[in-house]
Structure formats: C-alpha cells, structure tokens
Amino acid sequence: LVSSPERVRLYVYPFLDTLVHVPNFDISSDAMESLRHVLTAGCADSSGAGGSLSGPTNTTSSTVAAMAEETSRELARLSAEFLTRDYSEIWEKRFNPKLMSDQANYMTKRVALQILSLILLTRSNYAIMIQYVNSRTNLVLVMKLLRDTSPHITLDAFHVFKVFVANPSKIPEVVKILKDNQDKLCRYLETLHKDREASDTQFRDEKALIINTIRGL
C-alpha cells in the first residue's frame, strides 16, 4: 500500500481525505482503524497481539517467532520510509488539519492522537519524531488539544505533548512557546488528571518530569 507515492495516493489518501469524515459512524470508525494499522505498521502494540503463549518452546514456534519479528522489522522500515517520504502530504496537509482540528469529531481526534503518540514513540520513526516535534505549529495544535473538554482527549494529548518537552534538541521557536507559557502550563499540568496519579504511577512520574523540564527552561 505504501511502497510508492502513487500507491499512497490511491489507497491511503482516500481514508484521510474522505472515509474518516463520513457521517456514518461504522464507516468512519472502520476507516480510522484501517489508518491506524497502515500508519503504525511495525510499531509496538500496533498489531493488537497479546503476550507470549505459555507452553514448551519448540523449533517450529521459534521459527514462527523469528519470522514474525523479521516481518515486524520490515513493516516498521516501510512505515518509517513512507511517513518520511510523504511527510508534508500526510502530516501538514491531512493528518493535522483534518483529524486533529476543531472540525474533527471526538472519535477521530482521539484515535488520531493515539496513532500520533505511537508513531512518535517508536524508535524506527526517530527522524519523523524530530521533524514533527520541531514545529511551532504542531506544538500549538497539541497544546490546544491538551485543554480539550474531554478528559480522554487531554490524556491522549499529554502523551504527545510530553515528546515535545522531552526532545533534547528543541528549536528556538518551540523553546520560546514553552517558556512564554511556563507558569500557565505547569499550573495546568499539576492538576491534569490528578485523580489518576495514585493508580498510575508511570503517568504521575512522567507528568512530574515534564513539569520539572518546563520549569528548568
């Protein structure tokens, strides 16, 4: 599907341009799930597979596991290649303005944020991550979603926002936005999903790290 710009134009862009926006919920939600599989191919957790199977290990199962791992690596390579090659067409012209804007519905924005977070946190997508988080426009968009009225969207937005803050090679424009909004951001983050901290220590620790990083700018 993604081996060439022409194939992406024929088989991927119709989902981004049309299918995810149709009023019929079944069609639009299926389209978003299809996009999730295409855009996050090879990423951890993208296959929906569970943990390892119990039972004795044998040659056949080891071979199957090795083949699955090799397939996953190849999918990750192809995904990273096409997301980098078609960066502007995908992210700047479609994903951001169509899936994460005010015009997008709740389901679309939430799944889009989950897809984006998974892509940015996947090692094979390092070049895409650096390009995406070194954008003033992208940061402003994610900060806006961080203040969404839906608590589910604000949580998903946090997992994207933290990548901007944790990036050790921030461009001056990104640093300026974070510094200009330093006090407001830290006060807001301190209250963000406060009730979740007791049961989700990873979220608590990540939030504390992000707040301290912003304060240290």
N, C-alpha and C positions, 0 to 999 in steps of 0.2 A: 504493500500500500504506500510506502513512504520512500521507495528507492530512488525516485526522481521527482523533480518539481511538477512535472506533468501528471504523474500518478497522484500526488498530493492534491493537486488542483481538482482532479476528477473524483477522488474518493474520500478526501478528508475535509476540504473546504466546504462542501455542501452541508456537513454536520455543523460546522462553526457558523456558517452564513444563514442557514435556513432551518434545519431539522430541530436544533435545540430550542428554537424560538416559537415553534408551532403551538397553538393554544391547547391542543390535546396533550394532557399530562403524560399518558402512556408513551406516546411517540417521543416527546421531548426528553423524558427521563431515560428512555432507552437510548436515545441519541447521546445524552451526556455520559452514560455508562460505556457506550462504544468509544467515545472520545477518551474516556479515562484509560481504556485498555490500549488504545493506539498511542496516546501521548506518554504513558508511563510504562510502556513495554520494557521489560527487563529490570524495572525498578523494584526494590524490596517492597513486599506487600501488594504489588500490583496484580498478582495472579489470583489472590484470594485463597491460596492454598493454606492448609493448616500446618501443624507441627509435624515432626517426623513420625513415621509409623513405628509402632512397637513390634518386637519380634526379632528373631535371629537375622543377622546380616548374611547374605549370600552373594555369589558372584553376579547373578542376574540383577539383583536390586542395586548393587554397587555400580554396575554398568549403566543402569537406567538413571541413577542419581547423577553420574558423571555426564551423561548425555543431556540431562535436564539443566545442569549447571552450565554446560557449554552453550546450550540454546539460550539460556538467560543472558549470558555474556554477549552473545551475538545480537540479541534483541536490544540490549542496553546500548550497544555500539551503534546500531542502526537508528535507534531513537535519538541518541545524542547528536548524531550526524545530521539528521533531518531537522531537528529543532534548532540547530545552529545555522544550517544552510538556509532555512526559510524563516529565520528569526523575525524579521520585520513583518512578513506576511502573516505569520501566526500570532505573535505577541502584540505588536503595535497596531496592526490593522484589524485583528479579530478577537483574540482572547481577552485582552484588557477592555477594549471599548464595548464589546458585545456580551461578554459573560460576567464581567465584574462591575458594570456600570449601574447607575440608579435604575435604568430601564430593565435590567435583568431581574427575574423573579427570585424568590428565596432559594428554591431548589438549585437553580442554575448557579447563583453566586456561591452557595455553599460547596457544591461539588467542584466548581472551578477553583476555589481556594484550596480544597483538598488535593486536587491534581497538581496545582502550582507548588504547594508545600512539598509533596513527594518528589517532584522533579528537582526542585532546588536543593533538597537534602540528599540526593543520590550522587555518589562520587563521580560516576561517569559523566554527569552533567555539570561538572565544575565550571567549564567555560560559559555555559548558559547561565549558571547561577551568578557568576561575576558580572556578566553583561546586564542581567536583569536587575540586580540589587544596586548597581552603579547607575541608577537612573532616578533623577529627581521626580519625574512624572510617575514612575511606578511606586515610589515611596509615598507620595501624596495620596495616590489611589488606595494603597493598603492602609494608611493611617485613617482614611475616611471609613473604610470598612471596619476598622478597629473600634469605631464608635457607632456601629450599626445598632439598630433597636433589637435585633435578635441575638441572644446570648450564644447561640450555636455559631453564628457567623463571626462574632467577636472572638470566640475561641479559635476558630479556624484562621482568622486573620492574624491573631497573635503568633501562630506557628509560622506564618510567612514573615511577619514584621521582625521576628527575632533574628532572621537570617540577614536582614539589612543591618541590624545593630551589631551582630557578631562578626560581620565582614571586616577583616583586618585591613583591607585596602580600600576604604571608603573614599570616594571622590569628594572634593571640597563642597560641592552643591548638596550632597547628602548629609555631610557633617553639619553644614550650616542649618539645614532644616531641623535636624535633631537638637542642635544647640539652641536655636531660636525657640523651640517648643519644649525645652528641657524640663522646666518646672511643671508645666501642664501635663506632659507625658508621664513623668514619674508619679505625680499625684494620681493620675487616672489609672496607671498600671498597678499601683498599690492596692486599689480597690477592685481591680478586674478579677472577677470570679474568685473572690476571697473565700467563699464557702467551699471551693474545690480544693484548697490547699491542704486540708487535713487528710483527705483521702488520696490525693495525687501529689506525692512528694516531688516527682520529676517536674511537674508543672510549677510547683512552688519554687524549686531551686532554679529553674530556667528563668522564671519571672524575676527573681531576686538578682540573678546575674545580669539580665537585660537592664534592669533599673540601675544597678551599680555602674554598668558600662555607659549608660546615657549620662549619669551624673559625673562620670570621670572625663567626659569630652572637654 
